[in-house]
Amino acid sequence: MESGYLTKYIDILKRYTKEEFTEKQMDITMLDLGINSFRVIEMMIVLEGEFGINFPDSIITADLFHSPKTFYDGLMKVIEADKNQ
């Protein structure tokens, strides 16, 4: 995981969790972290603005939002695809 992106992602994620979040919790479900579907969409919009990207419709699935790790992996795919254009 690229540390600069990961650090920024975790800083944003912490705004939406009900308790202090650490990198060790990347595999916990979003719901277990207190992040419901409305908060996930809000977070996605913030990430798009922060990283200057747009999540394509094809990647926006329930699997993407399962855990902080799956969301981060999706974010990195979008960032990498954006770099390669």
C-alpha positions in Angstrom: 0.0 0.0 0.0 1.4 3.4 -1.0 1.8 5.2 2.3 1.0 8.7 1.2 -2.3 7.6 -0.3 -3.0 5.3 2.6 -2.4 8.0 5.2 -4.7 10.5 3.5 -7.4 7.8 3.0 -7.2 6.8 6.7 -7.4 10.5 7.8 -10.6 10.8 5.7 -12.0 7.5 7.0 -11.5 8.6 10.6 -14.0 11.4 10.0 -16.7 8.8 9.5 -16.0 6.1 12.1 -17.6 6.0 15.5 -14.4 5.1 17.3 -10.7 5.8 16.7 -9.6 3.9 13.5 -6.2 2.4 12.9 -4.7 0.7 9.9 -5.0 -2.7 11.7 -8.8 -2.4 11.3 -8.7 -2.4 7.5 -10.6 -5.7 7.2 -13.5 -4.8 9.6 -16.7 -4.2 7.8 -17.8 -0.7 7.2 -21.0 -1.4 9.2 -19.0 -2.6 12.2 -17.2 0.7 12.0 -20.5 2.6 12.2 -20.4 3.6 8.5 -23.7 3.1 6.8 -24.5 3.4 3.1 -25.2 7.2 3.3 -21.9 7.8 5.0 -20.0 5.6 2.5 -21.4 7.7 -0.4 -20.5 10.9 1.4 -17.0 9.5 1.9 -16.7 8.5 -1.7 -17.5 12.1 -2.8 -14.9 13.5 -0.4 -12.3 11.0 -1.7 -13.1 12.0 -5.3 -12.5 15.7 -4.5 -9.4 15.0 -2.4 -7.7 12.7 -5.0 -9.1 14.5 -8.1 -10.7 11.3 -9.4 -14.1 10.0 -10.3 -15.2 6.5 -9.3 -16.6 4.9 -12.5 -20.1 3.3 -12.2 -18.6 -0.1 -13.1 -16.6 -0.2 -9.8 -19.3 1.0 -7.5 -20.6 -2.2 -6.0 -21.4 -3.6 -2.6 -18.0 -5.3 -2.7 -16.3 -2.0 -3.0 -17.8 -0.8 0.2 -17.4 -4.0 2.2 -14.4 -2.9 4.3 -11.9 -0.1 4.5 -9.4 -2.4 2.6 -11.8 -3.1 -0.3 -12.6 0.6 -0.5 -9.0 1.5 -0.5 -8.1 -1.1 -3.1 -10.8 0.3 -5.3 -9.6 3.8 -4.8 -6.1 2.8 -5.8 -7.4 1.1 -9.0 -9.1 4.3 -9.9 -6.0 6.4 -9.1 -3.8 4.0 -11.1 -6.2 4.0 -14.1 -6.3 7.8 -14.0 -2.5 8.0 -14.0 -2.3 5.8 -17.0 -4.6 7.9 -19.2 
